[in-house]
Amino acid sequence: MSTKKIFLLAIISFVMIMMIIGAVFLLISYKNNSEKNTSKELYYYDVGEMYCNLRESKKIIKLKITIEATDKKIIEELDKKNFLIKHEINAIMINKNEKDLEGKEGILVLQSEISNRLSEIFNSKDITKIYFEEIIVQ
């Protein structure tokens, strides 16, 4: 083979490799952008302020709760049935004592319990998280 043919073959190979690398980067970039655009929008429902008795205690807990969901329809349903939400949260809270609510772990367990119970009642997987804006035990 002559040096011209080897040089031409090397240039063609280099250009093809660069085109393949460019195509891979384009695909990765496109995939990342499409994932960002398909992320679900989050909606929030403010349950409001609640006061609950604790088990085996003369203390009361004050809660201010917000529910996060991925579907606007479930937020509308939560708004219509606020009384049911408060009833279920009260039912959960009267079975808790002060030790159950101590520390981060206690709060995480409570969030999970409320979220699971509301998802069960409203027959929806759209309730994603429970936020406590305020928790005071007195």
OpenMM code with the backbone's topology and positions (N, CA, C; nanometers):
from openmm import Vec3, app, unit

residues = "MET SER THR LYS LYS ILE PHE LEU LEU ALA ILE ILE SER PHE VAL MET ILE MET MET ILE ILE GLY ALA VAL PHE LEU LEU ILE SER TYR LYS ASN ASN SER GLU LYS ASN THR SER LYS GLU LEU TYR TYR TYR ASP VAL GLY GLU MET TYR CYS ASN LEU ARG GLU SER LYS LYS ILE ILE LYS LEU LYS ILE THR ILE GLU ALA THR ASP LYS LYS ILE ILE GLU GLU LEU ASP LYS LYS ASN PHE LEU ILE LYS HIS GLU ILE ASN ALA ILE MET ILE ASN LYS ASN GLU LYS ASP LEU GLU GLY LYS GLU GLY ILE LEU VAL LEU GLN SER GLU ILE SER ASN ARG LEU SER GLU ILE PHE ASN SER LYS ASP ILE THR LYS ILE TYR PHE GLU GLU ILE ILE VAL GLN".split()
positions = [
    Vec3(0.0846, -0.1180, 0.0000),
    Vec3(0.0000, 0.0000, 0.0000),
    Vec3(0.0885, 0.1233, 0.0000),
    Vec3(0.0415, 0.2199, -0.0696),
    Vec3(0.1181, 0.3437, -0.0745),
    Vec3(0.0837, 0.4299, 0.0470),
    Vec3(0.1705, 0.5206, 0.0775),
    Vec3(0.1486, 0.6081, 0.1925),
    Vec3(0.0265, 0.6962, 0.1726),
    Vec3(-0.0061, 0.7302, 0.0486),
    Vec3(-0.1267, 0.8111, 0.0228),
    Vec3(-0.2517, 0.7341, 0.0638),
    Vec3(-0.2580, 0.6059, 0.0277),
    Vec3(-0.3750, 0.5249, 0.0608),
    Vec3(-0.3862, 0.5055, 0.2121),
    Vec3(-0.2738, 0.4823, 0.2799),
    Vec3(-0.2746, 0.4655, 0.4260),
    Vec3(-0.3191, 0.5947, 0.4933),
    Vec3(-0.2678, 0.7061, 0.4463),
    Vec3(-0.3047, 0.8374, 0.5010),
    Vec3(-0.4535, 0.8631, 0.4796),
    Vec3(-0.5064, 0.8346, 0.3589),
    Vec3(-0.6475, 0.8549, 0.3274),
    Vec3(-0.7344, 0.7634, 0.4138),
    Vec3(-0.6946, 0.6377, 0.4305),
    Vec3(-0.7683, 0.5427, 0.5134),
    Vec3(-0.7704, 0.5883, 0.6598),
    Vec3(-0.6603, 0.6414, 0.7098),
    Vec3(-0.6527, 0.6912, 0.8475),
    Vec3(-0.7451, 0.8106, 0.8673),
    Vec3(-0.7482, 0.9011, 0.7713),
    Vec3(-0.8361, 1.0187, 0.7813),
    Vec3(-0.9826, 0.9762, 0.7799),
    Vec3(-1.0183, 0.8858, 0.6894),
    Vec3(-1.1571, 0.8386, 0.6815),
    Vec3(-1.1960, 0.7686, 0.8119),
    Vec3(-1.1072, 0.6848, 0.8661),
    Vec3(-1.1348, 0.6162, 0.9932),
    Vec3(-1.1515, 0.7158, 1.1071),
    Vec3(-1.0658, 0.8162, 1.1132),
    Vec3(-1.0740, 0.9192, 1.2168),
    Vec3(-1.2066, 0.9941, 1.2093),
    Vec3(-1.2485, 1.0327, 1.0881),
    Vec3(-1.3742, 1.1055, 1.0690),
    Vec3(-1.4923, 1.0188, 1.1110),
    Vec3(-1.4905, 0.8913, 1.0761),
    Vec3(-1.6012, 0.8018, 1.1132),
    Vec3(-1.6088, 0.7828, 1.2648),
    Vec3(-1.4940, 0.7684, 1.3294),
    Vec3(-1.4920, 0.7540, 1.4753),
    Vec3(-1.5465, 0.8795, 1.5413),
    Vec3(-1.5101, 0.9967, 1.4933),
    Vec3(-1.5603, 1.1233, 1.5476),
    Vec3(-1.7118, 1.1346, 1.5278),
    Vec3(-1.7613, 1.0885, 1.4138),
    Vec3(-1.9060, 1.0926, 1.3883),
    Vec3(-1.9802, 0.9991, 1.4854),
    Vec3(-1.9232, 0.8831, 1.5115),
    Vec3(-1.9866, 0.7885, 1.6047),
    Vec3(-1.9872, 0.8467, 1.7459),
    Vec3(-1.8752, 0.9032, 1.7888),
    Vec3(-1.8678, 0.9648, 1.9221),
    Vec3(-1.9678, 1.0801, 1.9330),
    Vec3(-1.9778, 1.1621, 1.8292),
    Vec3(-2.0741, 1.2725, 1.8272),
    Vec3(-2.2168, 1.2229, 1.8372),
    Vec3(-2.2492, 1.1150, 1.7660),
    Vec3(-2.3842, 1.0585, 1.7704),
    Vec3(-2.4171, 1.0056, 1.9092),
    Vec3(-2.3212, 0.9414, 1.9742),
    Vec3(-2.3431, 0.8898, 2.1100),
    Vec3(-2.3703, 1.0048, 2.2066),
    Vec3(-2.2898, 1.1101, 2.2005),
    Vec3(-2.3128, 1.2258, 2.2870),
    Vec3(-2.4479, 1.2913, 2.2592),
    Vec3(-2.4881, 1.2987, 2.1343),
    Vec3(-2.6194, 1.3543, 2.0996),
    Vec3(-2.7313, 1.2706, 2.1590),
    Vec3(-2.7206, 1.1393, 2.1492),
    Vec3(-2.8232, 1.0515, 2.2056),
    Vec3(-2.8314, 1.0658, 2.3575),
    Vec3(-2.7164, 1.0717, 2.4223),
    Vec3(-2.7155, 1.0869, 2.5678),
    Vec3(-2.7776, 1.2208, 2.6068),
    Vec3(-2.7431, 1.3252, 2.5372),
    Vec3(-2.7984, 1.4580, 2.5648),
    Vec3(-2.9491, 1.4603, 2.5417),
    Vec3(-2.9943, 1.4007, 2.4357),
    Vec3(-3.1380, 1.3957, 2.4046),
    Vec3(-3.2127, 1.3183, 2.5123),
    Vec3(-3.1564, 1.2047, 2.5553),
    Vec3(-3.2211, 1.1239, 2.6576),
    Vec3(-3.2325, 1.2010, 2.7886),
    Vec3(-3.1276, 1.2716, 2.8296),
    Vec3(-3.1316, 1.3500, 2.9534),
    Vec3(-3.2350, 1.4612, 2.9455),
    Vec3(-3.2453, 1.5281, 2.8323),
    Vec3(-3.3441, 1.6350, 2.8156),
    Vec3(-3.4852, 1.5808, 2.8168),
    Vec3(-3.5082, 1.4653, 2.7555),
    Vec3(-3.6431, 1.4097, 2.7531),
    Vec3(-3.6845, 1.3623, 2.8912),
    Vec3(-3.5898, 1.3117, 2.9722),
    Vec3(-3.6219, 1.2713, 3.1085),
    Vec3(-3.6601, 1.3915, 3.1934),
    Vec3(-3.5946, 1.5027, 3.1756),
    Vec3(-3.6273, 1.6238, 3.2511),
    Vec3(-3.7664, 1.6732, 3.2152),
    Vec3(-3.8046, 1.6631, 3.0907),
    Vec3(-3.9343, 1.7117, 3.0459),
    Vec3(-4.0482, 1.6214, 3.0883),
    Vec3(-4.0212, 1.4933, 3.1153),
    Vec3(-4.1280, 1.4021, 3.1533),
    Vec3(-4.1434, 1.3891, 3.3044),
    Vec3(-4.0659, 1.4623, 3.3825),
    Vec3(-4.0794, 1.4527, 3.5270),
    Vec3(-4.2170, 1.5047, 3.5679),
    Vec3(-4.2738, 1.4377, 3.6682),
    Vec3(-4.4098, 1.4708, 3.7094),
    Vec3(-4.4128, 1.6012, 3.7884),
    Vec3(-4.5186, 1.6752, 3.7659),
    Vec3(-4.5397, 1.7977, 3.8417),
    Vec3(-4.5956, 1.7598, 3.9783),
    Vec3(-4.5565, 1.8322, 4.0801),
    Vec3(-4.6014, 1.8031, 4.2158),
    Vec3(-4.7063, 1.9041, 4.2599),
    Vec3(-4.8040, 1.8557, 4.3345),
    Vec3(-4.9120, 1.9383, 4.3877),
    Vec3(-4.9147, 1.9209, 4.5391),
    Vec3(-4.9625, 2.0241, 4.6081),
    Vec3(-4.9612, 2.0219, 4.7537),
    Vec3(-5.0991, 2.0563, 4.8090),
    Vec3(-5.1331, 1.9886, 4.9189),
    Vec3(-5.2588, 2.0162, 4.9873),
    Vec3(-5.2290, 2.0402, 5.1349),
    Vec3(-5.2727, 2.1545, 5.1835),
    Vec3(-5.2522, 2.1918, 5.3231),
    Vec3(-5.3697, 2.1397, 5.4051),
    Vec3(-5.3432, 2.0409, 5.4903),
    Vec3(-5.4476, 1.9832, 5.5757),
    Vec3(-5.4895, 2.0838, 5.6816),
    Vec3(-5.3947, 2.1620, 5.7263),
    Vec3(-5.4240, 2.2611, 5.8286),
    Vec3(-5.3679, 2.2189, 5.9632),
    Vec3(-5.4088, 2.2898, 6.0639),
    Vec3(-5.3608, 2.2683, 6.2001),
    Vec3(-5.4492, 2.1665, 6.2699),
    Vec3(-5.3863, 2.0757, 6.3429),
    Vec3(-5.4605, 1.9731, 6.4163),
    Vec3(-5.4045, 1.9593, 6.5569),
    Vec3(-5.4906, 1.9197, 6.6483),
    Vec3(-5.4504, 1.8888, 6.7847),
    Vec3(-5.4958, 1.7471, 6.8139),
    Vec3(-5.4045, 1.6639, 6.8653),
    Vec3(-5.4363, 1.5240, 6.8910),
    Vec3(-5.3863, 1.4838, 7.0294),
    Vec3(-5.4580, 1.3913, 7.0923),
    Vec3(-5.4130, 1.3332, 7.2184),
    Vec3(-5.3132, 1.2224, 7.1881),
    Vec3(-5.2213, 1.2020, 7.2821),
    Vec3(-5.1261, 1.0924, 7.2697),
    Vec3(-5.1637, 0.9805, 7.3655),
    Vec3(-5.1324, 0.8582, 7.3286),
    Vec3(-5.1620, 0.7415, 7.4109),
    Vec3(-5.0787, 0.7448, 7.5383),
    Vec3(-5.1397, 0.7061, 7.6481),
    Vec3(-5.0735, 0.6955, 7.7785),
    Vec3(-5.0062, 0.8252, 7.8220),
    Vec3(-5.0692, 0.9373, 7.7888),
    Vec3(-5.0102, 1.0660, 7.8230),
    Vec3(-5.1198, 1.1687, 7.8399),
    Vec3(-5.0899, 1.2699, 7.9181),
    Vec3(-5.1822, 1.3825, 7.9306),
    Vec3(-5.1431, 1.4935, 7.8355),
    Vec3(-5.0447, 1.4647, 7.7518),
    Vec3(-4.9945, 1.5650, 7.6582),
    Vec3(-5.0734, 1.5631, 7.5279),
    Vec3(-5.0666, 1.6774, 7.4611),
    Vec3(-5.1335, 1.6955, 7.3324),
    Vec3(-5.0269, 1.7294, 7.2293),
    Vec3(-5.0487, 1.6842, 7.1068),
    Vec3(-4.9575, 1.7181, 6.9991),
    Vec3(-5.0293, 1.8100, 6.9007),
    Vec3(-4.9579, 1.9140, 6.8604),
    Vec3(-5.0101, 2.0075, 6.7610),
    Vec3(-4.9358, 1.9782, 6.6305),
    Vec3(-5.0108, 1.9570, 6.5248),
    Vec3(-4.9539, 1.9254, 6.3941),
    Vec3(-5.0036, 2.0234, 6.2894),
    Vec3(-4.9169, 2.0562, 6.1977),
    Vec3(-4.9562, 2.1290, 6.0775),
    Vec3(-4.8988, 2.0486, 5.9617),
    Vec3(-4.9866, 1.9935, 5.8796),
    Vec3(-4.9477, 1.8945, 5.7798),
    Vec3(-4.9780, 1.9417, 5.6380),
    Vec3(-4.8865, 1.9098, 5.5459),
    Vec3(-4.9057, 1.9325, 5.4028),
    Vec3(-4.8824, 1.8001, 5.3318),
    Vec3(-4.9692, 1.7692, 5.2358),
    Vec3(-4.9595, 1.6452, 5.1593),
    Vec3(-4.9103, 1.6777, 5.0194),
    Vec3(-4.8128, 1.5990, 4.9719),
    Vec3(-4.7594, 1.6141, 4.8368),
    Vec3(-4.8163, 1.5012, 4.7498),
    Vec3(-4.8588, 1.5375, 4.6277),
    Vec3(-4.9132, 1.4378, 4.5351),
    Vec3(-4.8700, 1.4705, 4.3927),
    Vec3(-4.8815, 1.3711, 4.3057),
    Vec3(-4.8397, 1.3894, 4.1670),
    Vec3(-4.9585, 1.4091, 4.0725),
    Vec3(-5.0791, 1.4088, 4.1265),
    Vec3(-5.1985, 1.4249, 4.0427),
    Vec3(-5.2879, 1.5336, 4.1015),
    Vec3(-5.3262, 1.6270, 4.0180),
    Vec3(-5.4101, 1.7373, 4.0650),
    Vec3(-5.5483, 1.6881, 4.1087),
    Vec3(-5.5967, 1.5811, 4.0473),
    Vec3(-5.7295, 1.5278, 4.0819),
    Vec3(-5.7336, 1.4772, 4.2255),
    Vec3(-5.6249, 1.4152, 4.2698),
    Vec3(-5.6226, 1.3648, 4.4074),
    Vec3(-5.6232, 1.4811, 4.5060),
    Vec3(-5.5622, 1.5919, 4.4705),
    Vec3(-5.5633, 1.7109, 4.5569),
    Vec3(-5.7060, 1.7624, 4.5712),
    Vec3(-5.7797, 1.7635, 4.4616),
    Vec3(-5.9202, 1.8068, 4.4674),
    Vec3(-6.0026, 1.7123, 4.5543),
    Vec3(-5.9739, 1.5823, 4.5443),
    Vec3(-6.0453, 1.4851, 4.6260),
    Vec3(-6.0083, 1.5009, 4.7738),
    Vec3(-5.8810, 1.5276, 4.8012),
    Vec3(-5.8383, 1.5507, 4.9396),
    Vec3(-5.9091, 1.6723, 4.9987),
    Vec3(-5.9244, 1.7751, 4.9179),
    Vec3(-5.9903, 1.8973, 4.9640),
    Vec3(-6.1362, 1.8703, 4.9994),
    Vec3(-6.2029, 1.7880, 4.9199),
    Vec3(-6.3438, 1.7566, 4.9464),
    Vec3(-6.3609, 1.6721, 5.0721),
    Vec3(-6.2585, 1.5929, 5.1043),
    Vec3(-6.2707, 1.5001, 5.2167),
    Vec3(-6.1690, 1.5303, 5.3262),
    Vec3(-6.1521, 1.6568, 5.3565),
    Vec3(-6.0590, 1.7002, 5.4608),
    Vec3(-6.0927, 1.6361, 5.5946),
    Vec3(-6.2204, 1.6230, 5.6234),
    Vec3(-6.2644, 1.5637, 5.7500),
    Vec3(-6.2138, 1.4198, 5.7632),
    Vec3(-6.2101, 1.3461, 5.6534),
    Vec3(-6.1643, 1.2081, 5.6540),
    Vec3(-6.0133, 1.2004, 5.6793),
    Vec3(-5.9404, 1.2930, 5.6208),
    Vec3(-5.7952, 1.2991, 5.6419),
    Vec3(-5.7659, 1.3237, 5.7897),
    Vec3(-5.8340, 1.4227, 5.8469),
    Vec3(-5.8123, 1.4560, 5.9879),
    Vec3(-5.8513, 1.3399, 6.0788),
    Vec3(-5.9594, 1.2724, 6.0448),
    Vec3(-6.0028, 1.1571, 6.1234),
    Vec3(-5.8953, 1.0474, 6.1231),
    Vec3(-5.8420, 1.0177, 6.0070),
    Vec3(-5.7408, 0.9123, 5.9961),
    Vec3(-5.6109, 0.9499, 6.0677),
    Vec3(-5.5719, 1.0755, 6.0556),
    Vec3(-5.4511, 1.1204, 6.1258),
    Vec3(-5.4731, 1.1113, 6.2767),
    Vec3(-5.5914, 1.1516, 6.3244),
    Vec3(-5.6239, 1.1386, 6.4672),
    Vec3(-5.6195, 0.9929, 6.5111),
    Vec3(-5.6723, 0.9025, 6.4280),
    Vec3(-5.6722, 0.7596, 6.4609),
    Vec3(-5.5292, 0.7069, 6.4727),
    Vec3(-5.4419, 0.7541, 6.3887),
    Vec3(-5.3010, 0.7132, 6.3956),
    Vec3(-5.2357, 0.7723, 6.5201),
    Vec3(-5.2619, 0.8995, 6.5460),
    Vec3(-5.1945, 0.9700, 6.6559),
    Vec3(-5.2354, 0.9189, 6.7935),
    Vec3(-5.3607, 0.8808, 6.8129),
    Vec3(-5.4010, 0.8350, 6.9462),
    Vec3(-5.3381, 0.7005, 6.9814),
    Vec3(-5.2798, 0.6340, 6.8831),
    Vec3(-5.2078, 0.5094, 6.9093),
    Vec3(-5.0572, 0.5308, 6.9246),
    Vec3(-5.0144, 0.6550, 6.9256),
    Vec3(-4.8726, 0.6889, 6.9420),
    Vec3(-4.8493, 0.7435, 7.0819),
    Vec3(-4.7343, 0.7080, 7.1393),
    Vec3(-4.6953, 0.7729, 7.2643),
    Vec3(-4.5772, 0.8641, 7.2353),
    Vec3(-4.5306, 0.9332, 7.3375),
    Vec3(-4.4230, 1.0316, 7.3186),
    Vec3(-4.2960, 0.9673, 7.2619),
    Vec3(-4.2638, 0.8469, 7.3065),
    Vec3(-4.1417, 0.7802, 7.2586),
    Vec3(-4.1504, 0.7471, 7.1101),
    Vec3(-4.2711, 0.7165, 7.0610),
    Vec3(-4.2884, 0.6848, 6.9188),
    Vec3(-4.2538, 0.8029, 6.8288),
    Vec3(-4.2631, 0.9235, 6.8826),
    Vec3(-4.2437, 1.0441, 6.8021),
    Vec3(-4.1062, 1.1068, 6.8213),
    Vec3(-4.0202, 1.0413, 6.8968),
    Vec3(-3.8890, 1.0986, 6.9248),
    Vec3(-3.7938, 1.0816, 6.8067),
    Vec3(-3.7182, 1.1852, 6.7811),
    Vec3(-3.6122, 1.1804, 6.6816),
    Vec3(-3.6600, 1.1745, 6.5376),
    Vec3(-3.5637, 1.1755, 6.4503),
    Vec3(-3.5909, 1.1745, 6.3067),
    Vec3(-3.6604, 1.0452, 6.2644),
    Vec3(-3.6164, 0.9339, 6.3215),
    Vec3(-3.6744, 0.8056, 6.2857),
    Vec3(-3.8236, 0.7996, 6.3195),
    Vec3(-3.8598, 0.8518, 6.4349),
    Vec3(-4.0006, 0.8535, 6.4748),
    Vec3(-4.0858, 0.9343, 6.3785),
    Vec3(-4.0337, 1.0475, 6.3339),
    Vec3(-4.1067, 1.1332, 6.2402),
    Vec3(-4.1181, 1.0649, 6.1039),
    Vec3(-4.0101, 1.0010, 6.0599),
    Vec3(-4.0140, 0.9305, 5.9307),
    Vec3(-4.1152, 0.8167, 5.9314),
    Vec3(-4.1218, 0.7448, 6.0416),
    Vec3(-4.2199, 0.6365, 6.0544),
    Vec3(-4.3614, 0.6933, 6.0502),
    Vec3(-4.3834, 0.8030, 6.1211),
    Vec3(-4.5148, 0.8669, 6.1223),
    Vec3(-4.5531, 0.9160, 5.9827),
    Vec3(-4.4599, 0.9790, 5.9115),
    Vec3(-4.4869, 1.0248, 5.7749),
    Vec3(-4.5278, 0.9075, 5.6861),
    Vec3(-4.4540, 0.8002, 5.6968),
    Vec3(-4.4810, 0.6812, 5.6165),
    Vec3(-4.6179, 0.6219, 5.6499),
    Vec3(-4.6499, 0.6139, 5.7776),
    Vec3(-4.7783, 0.5600, 5.8214),
    Vec3(-4.8947, 0.6421, 5.7659),
    Vec3(-4.8842, 0.7731, 5.7792),
    Vec3(-4.9918, 0.8613, 5.7301),
    Vec3(-5.0037, 0.8500, 5.5789),
    Vec3(-4.8911, 0.8533, 5.5095),
    Vec3(-4.8915, 0.8438, 5.3632),
    Vec3(-4.9536, 0.7126, 5.3167),
    Vec3(-4.9136, 0.6021, 5.3780),
    Vec3(-4.9677, 0.4712, 5.3398),
    Vec3(-5.1170, 0.4619, 5.3662),
    Vec3(-5.1590, 0.5136, 5.4816),
    Vec3(-5.3017, 0.5065, 5.5179),
    Vec3(-5.3865, 0.5909, 5.4223),
    Vec3(-5.3399, 0.7117, 5.3903),
    Vec3(-5.4161, 0.7972, 5.2986),
    Vec3(-5.4178, 0.7382, 5.1570),
    Vec3(-5.3072, 0.6794, 5.1145),
    Vec3(-5.3029, 0.6145, 4.9829),
    Vec3(-5.4022, 0.4995, 4.9774),
    Vec3(-5.4129, 0.4278, 5.0880),
    Vec3(-5.5065, 0.3156, 5.0965),
    Vec3(-5.6517, 0.3650, 5.0923),
    Vec3(-5.6813, 0.4682, 5.1698),
    Vec3(-5.8185, 0.5199, 5.1771),
    Vec3(-5.8635, 0.5796, 5.0440),
    Vec3(-5.7767, 0.6585, 4.9825),
    Vec3(-5.8124, 0.7252, 4.8576),
    Vec3(-5.7792, 0.6389, 4.7356),
    Vec3(-5.7320, 0.5165, 4.7613),
    Vec3(-5.7021, 0.4211, 4.6552),
    Vec3(-5.6166, 0.4846, 4.5457),
    Vec3(-5.5053, 0.5436, 4.5882),
    Vec3(-5.4205, 0.6183, 4.4953),
    Vec3(-5.2738, 0.6041, 4.5329),
    Vec3(-5.1912, 0.5886, 4.4325),
    Vec3(-5.0457, 0.5865, 4.4527),
    Vec3(-4.9863, 0.7256, 4.4295),
    Vec3(-5.0722, 0.8252, 4.4087),
    Vec3(-5.0275, 0.9604, 4.3765),
    Vec3(-4.9843, 1.0406, 4.4991),
    Vec3(-5.0180, 0.9954, 4.6186),
    Vec3(-4.9728, 1.0639, 4.7401),
    Vec3(-4.8285, 1.0210, 4.7638),
    Vec3(-4.7370, 1.1175, 4.7515),
    Vec3(-4.5954, 1.0815, 4.7539),
    Vec3(-4.5254, 1.1117, 4.8855),
    Vec3(-4.5698, 1.2140, 4.9563),
    Vec3(-4.4993, 1.2502, 5.0789),
    Vec3(-4.5893, 1.3305, 5.1712),
    Vec3(-4.5576, 1.3218, 5.2989),
    Vec3(-4.6260, 1.4002, 5.4020),
    Vec3(-4.5220, 1.4928, 5.4635),
    Vec3(-4.5564, 1.6193, 5.4748),
    Vec3(-4.4673, 1.7166, 5.5357),
    Vec3(-4.5296, 1.7681, 5.6649),
    Vec3(-4.4472, 1.7782, 5.7670),
    Vec3(-4.4898, 1.8380, 5.8930),
    Vec3(-4.4308, 1.9776, 5.8972),
    Vec3(-4.5141, 2.0772, 5.8837),
    Vec3(-4.4667, 2.2147, 5.8950),
    Vec3(-4.4428, 2.2509, 6.0404),
    Vec3(-4.5186, 2.1817, 6.1273),
    Vec3(-4.5081, 2.2122, 6.2699),
    Vec3(-4.5468, 2.0878, 6.3495),
    Vec3(-4.4653, 2.0555, 6.4478),
    Vec3(-4.4976, 1.9484, 6.5434),
    Vec3(-4.4587, 1.9999, 6.6812),
    Vec3(-4.5583, 2.0096, 6.7679),
    Vec3(-4.5327, 2.0567, 6.9044),
    Vec3(-4.6041, 1.9619, 7.0006),
    Vec3(-4.5294, 1.9067, 7.0957),
    Vec3(-4.5870, 1.8210, 7.1990),
    Vec3(-4.5889, 1.9028, 7.3264),
    Vec3(-4.7082, 1.9178, 7.3856),
    Vec3(-4.7217, 1.9960, 7.5121),
    Vec3(-4.7971, 1.9155, 7.6145),
] * unit.nanometer
topology = app.Topology()
chain = topology.addChain("A")
for resn in residues:
    res = topology.addResidue(resn, chain)
    for name in ("N", "CA", "C"):
        topology.addAtom(name, app.Element.getBySymbol(name[0]), res)
